[in-house]
Amino acid sequence: MSLLRTLVDKVPRDHLQSDAAFHRRRRVVAGVSLAGAALLGKSLSTEPDSREFYGLTLGVAATWTAGAFASGPLHLGWEQTHDAGLRRPVVTPVVLGVGAFGAFYGAALVARRIPVLDRALTHILAFADQGSAPLVTLTTFANGAAEEVFFRGALYAAVGTENPVAKSTAVYALATTATRNPALVLAGSVMGTLFALQRRASGGIQAPLLTHLTWSGLMLRYMPPLFRRAGEDEVQTPA
C-alpha cells in the first residue's frame, strides 16, 4: 500500500459514543489542554540539563497521558492490506517517520540561513545537545507518545466529526505557542497535520504514535550537530 493511501483511505470503524460521554471528554480535554500547555511553556524556560527541565518535561508527558485516559476510550487503529484485510499499522508509519525526518533535515539546512529560525532551533536543540543523553531520550519519547494519546486520541475524538484534522491540528499548534519558539510552532503545525491525517485514516493512535517516535528519535540523533556551533557559545532562555 502506498504512503499516500495510508493518509487518505479510511478503514471501516465504529467509534460511536453517547452524548454524555462526548461532553465529558470535551470537558476533560479542555482542562488538560490548558494545564499541559502551561507546563510545556514553563519547561522550556528552564536551563538545559537542569532538574527543573527534566521534572517539568516529564510532568508535561504525565499530564497529556493522564488526561487522555481520563477522557474516555482510546483506539489503536488499523490499516488495510493488499487483500482488503485489516492489520495494525507498524511498518508504514515507521517509513513515514523516516521520510518526515528527511524533509525536516533538508528544511533545517535552509533554516540555518534564516536568523529567527536559526536562533529558535539553536535554543531548543541545546536541551538535547547539553543534556544527559539517557534523560533527554526518555523525555523525548515520553512526550512524543503522550502527545499522540492526547492530541490524536482524546482531543481528536473531542472536536467532533466536522473537520477534525484541521481542528485538532490547530489546538496542537496553539499549545506549542506556549513555548514562544517559532520553530516548534511551525514543526507542530506541519507534523500535527500529518499525525491527524494518520488518525483520520486509521481510526486510532498507533500509526501517528509510531511515526512521531521514529521522527523524534532521528531528529534527536541527527539535528543538534547542525546548530551546535551557536549553542556552544551562548544558550539563552526566553525572557
C-alpha positions in Angstrom: 0.0 0.0 0.0 1.4 3.4 -0.9 2.1 6.0 1.7 -0.5 8.4 0.2 -3.2 5.8 0.5 -2.5 5.3 4.2 -3.2 9.0 4.7 -6.3 9.1 2.5 -8.1 5.8 2.6 -10.2 5.3 5.7 -10.5 1.9 7.3 -14.0 0.8 8.5 -14.5 1.5 12.2 -17.2 2.3 14.7 -16.2 4.7 17.4 -19.7 5.9 18.4 -20.0 7.5 21.8 -23.0 8.8 23.8 -23.7 12.5 24.1 -22.9 12.3 27.8 -19.5 10.6 27.1 -18.7 13.1 24.3 -19.4 16.2 26.5 -17.4 14.7 29.4 -14.5 14.1 27.0 -14.7 17.7 25.9 -14.5 19.0 29.5 -11.6 16.8 30.4 -9.7 17.7 27.2 -10.3 21.5 27.7 -8.8 21.5 31.2 -5.9 19.2 30.3 -5.0 21.3 27.2 -4.6 24.4 29.3 -2.6 22.7 32.1 -0.4 20.8 29.6 0.4 23.9 27.6 1.3 25.9 30.7 3.7 23.2 31.8 5.2 22.9 28.4 5.9 26.6 28.2 7.5 26.5 31.7 9.6 23.5 30.9 11.4 25.2 28.0 12.1 28.4 30.1 14.4 26.4 32.3 18.1 25.7 31.9 19.2 22.7 29.8 20.2 19.7 31.8 18.6 21.0 35.0 16.4 19.2 37.4 13.6 21.6 36.7 13.7 20.8 33.0 13.5 17.1 33.4 10.9 17.3 36.1 8.7 19.7 34.2 9.1 17.8 30.9 8.1 14.5 32.5 5.2 16.4 34.1 4.0 17.5 30.7 4.1 13.9 29.5 2.2 12.7 32.6 -0.4 15.5 32.1 -1.1 14.6 28.5 -1.2 10.8 29.3 -3.5 11.1 32.3 -5.8 13.4 30.5 -6.0 11.1 27.5 -7.0 8.1 29.5 -9.3 10.1 31.8 -11.3 11.4 28.8 -12.6 8.0 27.6 -11.7 5.0 25.4 -8.7 5.2 23.0 -8.3 3.2 19.9 -5.1 1.8 18.2 -6.5 1.8 14.7 -6.0 -0.3 11.6 -4.6 -0.2 8.1 -5.8 -2.1 5.0 -3.7 -4.8 3.5 -3.4 -5.5 -0.2 -6.1 -8.3 0.0 -8.6 -5.8 1.7 -7.9 -7.2 5.1 -7.0 -5.2 8.2 -3.9 -5.2 10.3 -2.3 -3.0 13.0 -0.1 -0.3 11.3 3.6 -0.8 12.0 5.9 -0.7 9.0 4.3 2.1 7.1 4.2 4.6 10.0 7.9 4.0 10.6 8.7 4.6 7.0 6.7 7.7 7.0 8.6 8.9 10.1 11.9 8.4 8.3 10.6 10.4 5.3 9.4 13.2 7.6 12.8 13.4 9.2 14.4 13.6 5.8 12.2 16.5 4.8 12.9 18.3 8.1 16.6 17.8 7.8 16.5 19.4 4.4 14.4 22.3 5.7 16.9 22.7 8.6 19.7 23.4 6.1 17.6 26.3 4.8 16.5 27.4 8.3 20.1 27.9 9.3 20.2 30.9 6.9 17.1 32.5 8.4 18.1 34.3 11.6 14.9 33.9 13.5 14.6 30.2 12.8 18.3 29.7 13.4 18.1 31.2 16.9 14.9 29.3 17.7 16.3 25.9 16.6 19.7 26.6 18.4 17.8 27.3 21.6 15.6 24.2 21.5 18.3 21.8 20.4 20.6 23.0 23.2 18.3 21.0 25.5 19.3 17.8 23.6 22.9 18.7 23.0 23.8 19.8 26.5 21.6 17.4 28.4 22.1 13.9 29.8 21.6 11.5 26.8 19.5 8.9 28.7 17.3 11.5 30.3 16.8 13.5 27.1 15.9 10.3 25.2 13.5 9.4 28.0 11.7 12.8 28.0 11.7 12.9 24.2 10.0 9.6 23.7 7.7 10.0 26.7 6.4 13.3 25.4 6.1 12.1 21.8 3.9 9.1 23.0 1.9 11.3 25.4 1.2 13.9 22.7 -0.3 11.2 20.4 -2.5 9.6 23.0 -3.8 13.0 24.0 -3.9 15.1 20.8 -4.6 12.3 18.2 -6.5 10.2 20.8 -8.6 12.2 23.3 -8.6 15.6 21.6 -9.3 14.3 18.1 -12.3 12.4 19.4 -13.5 15.6 21.3 -13.5 18.0 18.4 -16.4 16.2 16.7 -16.7 14.8 13.1 -16.6 18.1 11.2 -13.0 19.0 10.1 -11.3 17.1 12.9 -7.9 17.2 11.2 -7.9 21.0 11.0 -9.3 21.5 14.4 -7.1 19.1 16.3 -4.0 20.4 14.5 -5.0 24.0 15.4 -5.2 23.1 19.1 -1.9 21.2 18.8 -0.1 24.2 17.2 -1.8 26.6 19.7 -0.4 24.5 22.6 3.1 24.9 21.2 2.8 28.7 21.2 3.3 28.5 25.0 7.0 27.8 24.2 7.3 31.1 22.4 9.5 29.3 19.9 8.5 29.8 16.2 10.4 26.7 15.1 8.4 24.5 17.4 5.1 26.1 16.4 6.0 25.6 12.7 7.0 22.0 13.3 3.9 21.4 15.4 1.7 22.7 12.6 3.3 20.5 9.9 3.7 17.3 11.8 0.3 17.8 13.6 -1.4 17.8 10.2 0.4 14.6 9.2 -0.4 12.9 12.5 -4.0 14.0 12.3 -4.3 12.6 8.7 -3.0 9.3 10.0 -5.5 9.3 12.8 -8.4 10.0 10.4 -7.3 7.3 8.0 -6.5 4.6 10.6 -9.1 5.4 13.2 -6.6 5.2 16.0 -3.3 6.4 17.6 -0.9 3.6 16.8 0.1 4.9 13.3 0.7 8.6 14.4 2.4 7.4 17.6 5.0 5.2 15.7 5.6 8.0 13.1 6.1 10.5 15.9 8.6 8.3 17.8 10.5 7.5 14.7 10.7 11.1 13.6 11.6 12.3 17.1 14.3 9.7 17.5 16.0 10.7 14.3 15.7 14.4 15.0 17.3 13.9 18.4 20.2 11.9 16.9 21.0 14.0 13.8 19.7 17.5 14.2 21.7 19.0 17.1 25.1 18.9 15.3 23.7 21.2 12.6 23.2 24.0 15.2 25.9 23.1 17.7 28.2 25.9 16.7 26.0 28.7 18.0 24.8 26.7 21.1 28.3 26.2 22.3 28.9 29.9 22.6 25.7 31.0 24.4 22.4 29.5 25.5 19.6 31.9 26.1 16.3 31.2 27.7 13.2 33.1 26.8 12.6 36.3 28.7 
